[in-house]
């Protein structure tokens, strides 16, 4: 099955989606079952399985269908489209038990930080959700309150934020070799490896994320231009 899915079905899927033939692409999509994608994962072919899941996501007609496709993707937080979700959508993801705890924690951090950066006060329930999913950040908040008992709550909160660099607006960091998810990492400590994307002082560069989304689509559909970049090679010389 894996060979057939790789050598026959996938090239057809790439062509239909890449050429914008949505009618035929969706006919093919309807034949690709969740069980088939799960079987590819079970056969240690997660790359192809995730390609199919992304294919289904691109062709989704509504939010429910899109979320179902995301649920089949094992590294969904690496998808470029995640950085382009609204704060309200990220909150919806954070509340969705269909995502695992680390994914929900990441969505809550990004959503909460976006609101804070815009000067919007998160309601108590959402702040509680974010802290509940991110115990290391909750600990930083508790220590700020204990260390500065006379400070106003808003000042205590600011101190806690400054001590929690991972409170940033992104879900992943687009890079030369593809996006890197921010799950499976320390929740509160500074990221000195990718300090331009994974800390609270990092900007939300929409144009950059749109470019990453286009590059990801071209890569998925086999339309990416061949590149040979010496930057990464030179780093090892």
C-alpha positions in Angstrom: 0.0 0.0 0.0 2.8 2.4 0.9 4.5 2.0 -2.4 1.2 2.6 -4.3 0.4 5.6 -2.1 3.9 7.1 -2.7 4.5 6.4 -6.4 1.0 6.6 -7.9 -1.6 8.4 -5.8 0.7 11.1 -4.3 2.0 12.4 -7.7 -1.6 12.7 -8.9 -2.6 14.5 -5.7 0.3 16.9 -6.1 -0.6 17.6 -9.7 -4.3 18.2 -9.1 -3.7 20.5 -6.1 -0.7 22.3 -7.7 -2.6 23.1 -10.8 -5.7 24.3 -8.9 -8.0 21.6 -10.2 -10.1 21.7 -7.0 -13.0 19.6 -8.4 -10.8 16.6 -9.3 -8.6 17.2 -6.3 -11.5 16.9 -3.9 -12.8 13.8 -5.7 -9.4 12.2 -5.0 -9.5 13.6 -1.4 -12.8 11.9 -0.7 -11.1 8.5 -1.5 -8.3 9.1 1.0 -9.6 7.8 4.3 -8.3 8.7 7.8 -7.5 5.0 8.3 -5.3 5.0 5.2 -3.3 7.9 6.6 -3.1 6.3 10.0 -1.8 3.1 8.3 1.0 5.0 6.7 2.0 6.4 10.1 1.8 2.9 11.6 4.2 1.7 8.8 6.7 4.4 9.8 6.0 6.5 6.8 5.0 9.7 8.7 6.3 12.1 6.1 4.0 10.8 3.4 1.1 10.5 5.9 1.6 14.1 6.9 1.7 15.1 3.2 -1.7 13.5 2.7 -3.1 15.2 5.9 -1.8 18.6 4.6 -3.4 17.8 1.2 -6.7 17.2 3.0 -6.3 20.4 5.0 -5.7 22.6 1.9 -8.9 21.2 0.3 -11.1 21.6 3.3 -14.4 23.5 2.7 -15.0 24.5 6.3 -13.5 24.7 9.7 -14.7 21.3 10.8 -13.2 19.5 7.8 -10.0 21.5 8.2 -9.7 20.5 11.9 -10.3 16.9 11.0 -7.4 17.0 8.6 -5.2 18.7 11.1 -6.0 15.9 13.5 -4.3 13.4 11.2 -1.1 15.4 11.0 1.5 14.3 13.6 3.4 17.6 13.6 0.6 20.1 12.9 2.2 22.9 14.9 5.0 23.0 12.3 2.6 24.1 9.6 3.1 27.7 8.4 -0.6 28.4 8.4 -0.6 28.1 12.2 1.2 31.4 12.6 -1.5 33.1 10.5 -4.4 32.0 12.7 -6.3 34.7 14.7 -6.0 34.8 18.4 -9.6 33.7 18.7 -8.9 30.6 16.6 -5.8 29.8 18.7 -7.9 30.1 21.8 -10.4 27.7 20.2 -7.5 25.3 19.6 -6.3 25.6 23.2 -9.8 24.6 24.4 -10.0 21.7 21.9 -9.3 18.3 23.6 -8.5 17.0 20.1 -5.1 18.5 20.4 -2.6 17.1 22.9 -1.6 19.0 26.0 1.7 20.4 24.6 -0.1 21.7 21.5 -2.9 23.3 23.6 -0.3 24.9 25.9 1.5 26.4 22.8 -1.8 27.7 21.3 -2.7 29.3 24.7 0.6 31.0 25.1 0.5 32.4 21.6 -3.1 33.6 21.9 -2.6 35.1 25.3 0.6 37.0 24.2 -1.0 38.4 21.1 -3.8 39.9 23.2 -1.4 41.3 25.7 0.7 42.9 22.9 -2.4 44.6 21.6 -3.2 46.0 25.0 -6.2 43.7 25.4 -6.9 42.2 28.8 -7.5 38.5 28.7 -10.5 37.4 30.7 -9.9 35.5 33.9 -11.0 32.1 32.4 -8.5 32.3 29.5 -5.7 33.4 31.7 -6.4 30.5 34.0 -6.5 28.1 31.0 -3.1 29.4 29.8 -1.5 29.1 33.2 -3.0 25.7 33.7 -1.6 24.4 30.5 1.8 26.0 31.2 2.8 25.2 34.8 6.3 26.7 34.4 4.8 30.1 33.5 2.3 29.8 36.3 5.2 29.2 38.7 6.9 32.4 37.4 3.7 34.3 38.0 3.4 33.0 41.5 7.1 33.9 42.3 6.6 37.4 41.0 3.5 37.9 43.2 5.4 36.5 46.2 8.6 38.5 45.5 6.8 41.8 45.0 3.7 41.6 47.3 3.3 45.4 47.4 3.2 45.8 43.6 -0.1 46.2 41.8 -1.3 43.0 40.1 -0.6 44.4 36.7 3.0 45.1 37.7 3.4 41.6 39.1 2.1 40.3 35.8 4.6 42.3 33.9 7.5 41.0 36.0 6.3 37.4 35.4 6.1 38.1 31.6 9.6 39.5 31.5 10.7 36.3 33.3 8.9 34.1 30.8 10.6 34.7 27.4 8.6 31.8 25.8 5.4 33.9 26.0 5.5 34.9 22.4 3.1 35.3 19.5 4.3 32.5 17.2 3.4 28.8 17.0 6.5 27.9 15.0 9.6 29.6 13.6 10.0 29.5 9.8 13.5 28.8 8.8 15.8 28.0 5.9 15.3 24.3 6.4 11.6 24.5 7.3 9.5 25.4 10.2 10.4 24.4 13.8 7.6 23.8 16.2 7.7 25.3 19.7 6.3 22.2 21.4 8.6 19.8 23.3 10.5 22.8 24.8 10.9 24.5 28.1 7.8 26.6 28.6 9.3 29.6 30.5 13.1 29.8 29.8 14.9 31.8 27.2 15.6 30.2 23.8 19.1 31.3 23.0 19.3 29.1 19.9 16.5 30.8 18.0 16.2 34.0 19.9 14.7 35.9 16.9 11.5 33.8 16.9 11.0 32.0 20.2 11.0 34.7 22.8 8.6 37.4 23.8 10.5 40.2 22.0 10.0 38.5 18.7 7.8 40.3 16.1 4.9 38.8 14.2 6.1 39.3 10.6 3.1 38.6 8.5 4.8 38.9 5.2 7.4 36.5 6.2 4.8 33.9 7.3 2.8 34.4 4.1 6.0 33.7 2.2 6.6 30.6 4.3 3.1 29.4 3.6 3.6 29.8 -0.1 6.9 28.0 0.1 5.3 25.1 2.0 2.5 24.8 -0.6 5.0 24.8 -3.4 7.0 22.1 -1.6 3.9 20.0 -1.0 2.8 20.2 -4.6 6.2 19.6 -6.1 6.3 23.1 -7.6 9.2 24.5 -5.5 12.1 25.9 -7.5 15.3 23.9 -7.0 17.7 25.8 -4.8 21.2 25.3 -3.7 22.0 27.5 -0.8 25.6 27.5 0.4 24.8 29.4 3.6 24.1 26.2 5.5 27.0 24.4 4.0 29.4 27.1 4.8 28.4 27.0 8.4 29.9 23.6 8.7 33.2 24.5 6.9 
